[in-house]
Every structure is written in C-alpha cells, then in structure tokens.
Amino acid sequence: MDTLTRMRAFIDVVEAEGFSAAARKIGRSKALLSKYVRELEDELGALLLNRTTRQFSLTEAGHTYYQRASELVREVDSLADAVRESSGDVRGRIKLSAARTFADAPIGQSLIDFAKQHPDIVLDIHLDDRFVDLVEEGFDVAVRISRLENSSLIARRLGPFSIKLCASPELIAKHGMPTRPQDLSNMPCIVDTNGRSLANWRFKGDGEDSVSVTVSGPIEVNSPMAARAAAVSGLGFTILPDFIAAPDLSSGRLVTVLDDRILSGSGIFAVYPHRRYLPAKVRVFVDFLVHWFRTRDAA
C-alpha cells in the first residue's frame, strides 16, 4: 500500500471528523480506513489521532501532519488536473465554501446550474456564514460577499453587491427618520452577528474618513433572513444585502435610509489559494460563475 493512499485516508477521516462519517462519504469501509490510518501511524512512528468510542481529535503531530499532507495532496491533484485538462478530461471534487445567504438567494442557482452542466465534477458545498480559512480547512474555493481585503488569496469578481440600511414604514413613523448615522445609536437596531463589524456599523463620514456607530436593539441574530423578517415586523433598523432586501423594498414593506452614507466597494468574489498548479476543475468552476453572473447582469 502506498503512502499517498494512506495519506488520503487520513485526510478523509479528519475532514469528516470520524471514521464512520468518512466511510459513508467516500464509499469505503470503516475498517479499511482504520487500517490505512494505523499503517500510516506505524510508518511515521507517531500517533496522529486520539480515538475513543465517544471522542475524536487530532494529536499535535496529527495536526501538523494534516496541514502539510493536505497541501501535498492538493498539489498532486492539481498536477493531475493540469494533465487531464490538456486532454479535455476535467473531473473530480470541488470543496466549496459559501455563505448560507448566497445559497438561499436566487444567485445560489448558479451552483445548481454548474452541477447540471458538469456532471463529472462533484460540488462538495459547505454553507457557513463565517469566513473559513481556505488553506487551513482544505477548501478549493470560496464564494464571498463582502468588501475585498488584502490577503494571500486570489480573487475574481463575479458581480456587484451593495448593502441597504432598511426599516419598516411603521418603525420610522414611530421613531423618526435618522438624518445622520449617529442618530442610530438612540434607535432600535437589529444586528446580524455574521457581519465583521457586529454592533459597530460603519458609514461614510462628513469627509473622506468613515464613521463607526455603536447600535443596539431587541434582536441579535446570525442570519440576514431572520434580520429581514424582524425588520419587516417593525423591530428595528437593519443592514441587509441588496438581494435579500429587494423583494421587501419593491413591495414597500421596507424602505431604505441614509443611502448617501452607505459605504461602497463591496462585491461577490470567488477566492482561492495561490497555488503553483491551479486545478482545472477550479478554473472551470470560477470561469462558469463569472460567465453566469455576467449573463445575469446583462439580462
């Protein structure tokens, strides 16, 4: 048995957080995976996993080995993809991170359309509103809805994105219309805790600098959909992605405020680690998304 096969088995077990879950995911027996990992530990002369009937965790050596082994396996797979691409054979699995907001919105259809058009590529989609560490957690690519920050990642812009400060007409009738960002500190606000700024909302200032306003209110929730529902019910002002707020803005259930103070520069991006060999499957996926959004925006 070669080391690479044992290494893949170890990575599968770690990423599935257990032998049984890994066996179900990749279609191999739990006993075979356990055998591979045990042989890998014997080969290395080190314990990689702490395993009991109820707990599963990496040892310090296992954590170190997982990081380097994941990088090596991705490089091997990327090199194989590059060779396959030259023959027109693009297949494999893409481990994708995306926000629940993205998948639940109409633009989430882009993932379904890709899967229909590329049946030989499996999209392993992980929906999480936090910003995952692509390299640390072994993701091939992520779709992020945010302002682009400096990082070691490669990013391709898929489409525009803006945020809206919204409230129901009933709430504004009761509490008044804010005329400057600072007014929000004395008004009920709904905080989406997925946002990096949490309860410190940033706006354009009077000059070139931005201004931060600390807000509070009856609800804090890690879901823009729940924040939208709370705003429609009149519980407070909230900041929403434009594609989440659009139906309620069109119907009049919500209205926007302080439009001239909203920071710009956000977008929807596909981001992926910088690698010597970019896997063909990732290139095909990102190219598809770029075209999908371009076609949608032109419609």
C-alpha positions in Angstrom: 0.0 0.0 0.0 1.5 3.4 -1.0 1.9 6.3 1.4 -0.3 8.6 -0.8 -3.4 6.2 -0.4 -2.9 6.1 3.4 -2.4 9.9 3.4 -5.7 10.4 1.6 -7.5 8.1 4.0 -6.2 10.1 7.0 -7.3 13.4 5.4 -10.7 12.0 4.6 -11.2 10.9 8.2 -10.0 14.2 9.6 -12.2 16.3 7.3 -15.3 14.1 8.0 -14.5 14.2 11.8 -14.6 10.4 12.2 -14.1 7.1 10.6 -17.8 6.3 10.1 -18.6 9.6 8.5 -15.6 9.3 6.2 -16.6 5.8 5.2 -20.1 6.9 4.3 -18.8 10.0 2.4 -16.2 8.2 0.2 -17.8 4.8 -0.1 -15.2 2.7 1.7 -15.5 0.6 4.8 -14.7 2.0 8.3 -12.4 -1.0 8.9 -10.4 -0.2 5.7 -9.9 3.4 6.6 -8.9 2.5 10.2 -6.3 0.1 8.7 -4.9 2.7 6.4 -4.6 5.3 9.2 -3.0 2.7 11.5 -0.5 1.8 8.9 0.3 5.5 8.3 0.9 5.9 12.0 3.2 2.8 12.1 5.1 4.2 9.1 5.6 7.6 10.8 6.2 6.2 14.2 3.7 8.7 15.7 0.1 8.8 16.9 -1.9 11.0 14.7 -5.4 10.6 16.1 -6.8 10.2 19.6 -9.8 7.9 19.2 -12.2 6.6 21.8 -15.8 5.4 21.4 -17.1 8.9 22.0 -14.3 11.3 21.1 -12.2 12.0 18.1 -9.4 14.5 18.0 -6.0 15.2 16.3 -2.8 14.9 18.3 -0.3 17.7 18.0 1.7 15.5 15.5 -1.6 14.8 13.7 -2.4 18.4 13.3 1.0 19.2 11.9 0.8 16.2 9.5 -2.7 17.1 8.3 -1.7 20.6 7.3 1.3 19.5 5.3 -0.4 16.4 3.9 -3.4 18.4 2.7 -1.1 20.8 0.8 0.8 17.9 -0.8 -2.3 16.0 -1.8 -3.8 19.2 -3.3 -0.6 19.8 -5.3 -0.7 16.2 -6.6 -4.3 16.5 -7.5 -3.7 19.9 -9.2 -0.9 18.5 -11.3 -3.1 15.6 -12.3 -5.9 18.1 -13.2 -3.4 20.1 -15.3 -2.6 17.0 -17.3 -6.3 16.0 -17.7 -7.1 19.5 -18.8 -4.7 19.1 -21.8 -6.7 16.1 -22.8 -10.1 17.8 -22.2 -10.9 15.5 -19.3 -12.0 17.7 -16.3 -13.5 15.8 -13.3 -13.1 15.4 -9.6 -14.5 17.0 -6.4 -14.5 20.7 -5.5 -14.7 21.6 -1.8 -16.6 24.9 -1.8 -17.3 27.3 1.0 -20.2 29.7 0.6 -22.5 31.7 2.8 -26.0 30.4 3.5 -27.2 33.8 2.3 -25.7 33.1 -1.1 -27.1 29.6 -1.5 -30.6 30.7 -0.3 -30.8 33.7 -2.6 -31.7 33.5 -6.3 -28.0 33.7 -7.2 -27.5 30.4 -5.5 -29.0 28.9 -8.7 -25.5 29.4 -10.2 -24.3 26.4 -8.2 -27.1 24.2 -9.4 -26.6 25.3 -13.0 -22.9 24.4 -12.7 -23.6 20.9 -11.3 -26.1 20.3 -14.2 -23.6 21.4 -16.8 -20.6 19.5 -15.3 -21.8 16.1 -14.1 -18.2 14.8 -13.8 -17.4 17.4 -11.1 -18.8 16.9 -7.6 -19.6 20.1 -5.7 -18.9 19.5 -2.0 -20.7 22.6 -0.7 -20.2 23.8 2.9 -22.6 26.6 3.8 -21.2 28.7 6.6 -21.6 32.4 7.2 -18.2 32.7 8.9 -15.0 33.4 6.8 -13.3 30.0 6.7 -9.6 29.6 6.3 -9.3 28.1 2.9 -5.8 26.7 3.3 -6.2 25.6 7.0 -9.5 23.8 6.3 -8.7 22.4 2.9 -11.1 24.3 0.7 -10.5 24.6 -3.0 -12.5 27.8 -3.5 -15.0 30.1 -1.6 -17.7 32.5 -2.8 -17.6 35.6 -0.6 -20.0 38.5 -0.4 -18.0 41.4 1.1 -15.6 44.2 0.7 -12.4 42.7 -0.7 -9.5 42.9 1.8 -5.8 42.3 1.2 -4.9 38.6 1.6 -2.8 35.9 0.2 -5.8 34.6 -1.7 -6.5 35.1 -5.4 -9.9 36.7 -6.1 -12.1 37.1 -9.1 -15.0 39.5 -9.0 -18.3 37.8 -10.0 -20.7 40.6 -9.7 -21.7 43.8 -7.8 -23.1 43.8 -4.4 -24.4 46.5 -2.1 -25.9 46.8 1.4 -29.0 48.6 2.4 -29.9 50.2 5.7 -33.6 49.3 6.0 -36.6 49.7 8.3 -40.3 49.3 8.0 -42.5 52.4 7.4 -44.2 51.7 10.8 -40.9 51.8 12.7 -39.9 55.1 11.0 -43.3 56.6 11.9 -42.8 55.6 15.5 -39.1 56.5 16.0 -38.5 59.0 13.2 -36.2 59.1 10.2 -32.4 59.2 11.0 -30.7 62.1 9.3 -27.2 61.1 10.1 -25.6 57.8 11.1 -25.1 58.8 14.8 -28.9 59.0 15.2 -29.0 55.2 15.1 -27.3 54.9 18.4 -30.5 56.0 20.0 -32.8 53.9 17.9 -33.7 50.2 17.9 -31.4 48.2 15.5 -31.3 44.6 14.5 -27.7 43.3 14.4 -26.7 40.5 12.1 -23.8 38.9 14.0 -22.3 37.4 10.9 -21.0 40.8 10.0 -17.4 41.5 10.9 -18.4 44.9 12.5 -21.1 43.3 14.7 -22.8 46.1 16.5 -20.4 48.8 15.3 -21.8 49.9 12.0 -19.6 51.9 9.6 -20.8 54.6 7.3 -19.3 57.4 5.2 -18.3 60.3 7.3 -18.6 64.0 6.6 -15.2 64.0 5.0 -13.1 61.2 3.5 -13.0 59.1 6.7 -15.6 56.7 7.7 -17.6 56.8 11.0 -18.4 54.0 13.3 -21.7 53.9 15.2 -22.5 51.5 18.0 -26.0 50.3 17.8 -28.3 48.0 19.9 -31.8 46.7 19.8 -34.1 43.8 20.7 -32.6 41.1 18.5 -29.1 40.0 17.5 -29.1 37.0 15.1 -26.6 35.3 12.8 -28.9 35.3 9.8 -29.7 38.1 7.3 -33.0 36.3 6.5 -34.0 36.5 10.2 -32.9 40.1 10.4 -35.0 40.9 7.4 -38.1 39.3 9.0 -37.5 41.2 12.2 -37.2 44.5 10.3 -40.4 43.8 8.3 -42.1 43.2 11.7 -41.0 46.7 12.8 -38.5 45.7 15.4 -35.7 47.9 14.2 -33.3 49.2 11.6 -31.0 46.7 10.0 -28.4 46.3 7.3 -29.2 43.8 4.6 -27.6 42.5 1.4 -29.4 44.1 -1.6 -30.6 40.8 -3.0 -32.1 39.9 0.4 -33.9 43.3 0.8 -35.0 43.7 -2.8 -38.5 42.0 -2.6 -39.5 43.9 0.5 -38.2 47.2 -0.9 -40.3 46.6 -4.0 -43.4 45.9 -2.0 -42.9 48.8 0.4 -42.6 46.6 3.4 -39.2 48.1 3.9 -37.7 51.4 2.9 -34.0 52.4 2.8 -32.5 55.2 4.8 -29.2 57.1 4.8 -28.5 55.9 1.2 -25.8 58.6 0.8 -23.9 57.3 3.8 -23.6 53.6 2.8 -20.0 52.5 2.1 -19.4 51.2 -1.4 -16.8 48.8 -2.8 -18.4 45.5 -1.9 -18.8 42.7 -4.3 -19.3 39.0 -4.8 -16.0 37.2 -5.3 -14.7 33.8 -6.0 -11.5 33.4 -3.9 -9.0 30.5 -3.9 -5.5 29.9 -2.6 -2.5 30.8 -4.7 -1.0 27.5 -6.0 1.6 26.6 -8.4 -0.9 24.4 -10.3 -4.5 25.8 -10.2 -6.7 22.7 -10.6 -8.6 22.7 -13.9 -11.8 21.9 -12.1 -11.4 25.1 -10.0 -10.6 27.2 -13.1 -13.7 25.7 -14.9 -15.9 26.4 -11.9 -14.8 30.0 -11.5 -15.0 30.7 -15.2 -18.5 29.4 -15.2 -19.5 31.7 -12.3 -18.0 34.7 -14.0 -20.0 34.0 -17.2 -23.2 33.1 -15.2 -23.1 36.5 -13.3 -22.2 38.4 -16.5 -25.1 36.9 -18.4 -27.5 37.6 -15.4 -26.4 41.2 -15.1 -26.8 41.8 -18.8 -30.4 40.4 -18.8 
